[in-house]
Amino acid sequence: MLIAVTSTKGSAGVSTLAVVLAAVWPGDDAPIVVEADCAGGDLGAWHWLPDSPGVATLATQSRTGSVTLDAHLTRLPCGVDVALAPAGRHPATVAVGLLMEANLALWTKERPTIADVGRLEPGAPSAAVVEQADTVLVLARGDEGSLLRLADADLPTGTTRLVLVDGSRYTHAEITERTGLQVAAEVPWDRRAADVVAGRRKVSKAWTRRGLPAAARALATGLATPPTVPTPAVIRSHRGGEV
């Protein structure tokens, strides 16, 4: 399973939501987060962590046709495993481009994968992550300008869902009518959770019980639970046989 998290404008909290989703994911099959932002990775820089191992080493091994996923992951203090990208735009773009040239199944089949794509950049290698994801979550505020950018954005139809940050004066039906996107969730702008993810606040046992993590829990549960296929009804003929 590959979930891409993106936005149409910077500073929407994409990296924070990606990590929080992984932190509150239900069950024992914990996801990984892959930094696939061609503008450069933030998580390693926030925590003063080296970007190798990370996306670059994962891309290099993927080109061999086999991957030892755990060898390319770094565990953040909040308990989430991340493939870190270089902080600079050029090395990050090269690393993401190489990763997208490899077979996606090599690094998405072992565990659910949440790709932090950052700001949507058409034509960049990160756009291929959005195109190939099973689900795309696009973060946006509910003001008129943000909704207009969503309506104009080149997003995959059928797989893209909207995550509203801090709500909107418009109803979900009105937003869907204007943007063509279904609203998957509403989440608060949560400075406390952002500080935990960025390493500016110590992780407490209760950090996932309120604010953004609490709101994201239902979203994570929905993403982790495959849709049920209704069992076809058995129609019996007047003679007692099944049709």
Salt bridges, closest charged atoms under 4 A:
ASP70 OD1 - ARG111 NH1 3.75
ASP81 OD1 - ARG75 NE 2.75
ASP81 OD2 - ARG111 NH2 3.08
GLU101 OE1 - ARG63 NH1 3.00
GLU121 OE1 - ARG89 NH1 3.26
GLU144 OE2 - ARG169 NH2 2.88
ASP166 OD2 - ARG141 NH1 3.40
GLU186 OE2 - HIS172 NE2 2.67
ASP195 OD1 - ARG191 NH1 4.00
ASP195 OD1 - ARG200 NE 2.87
GLU242 OE2 - ARG236 NH2 3.58
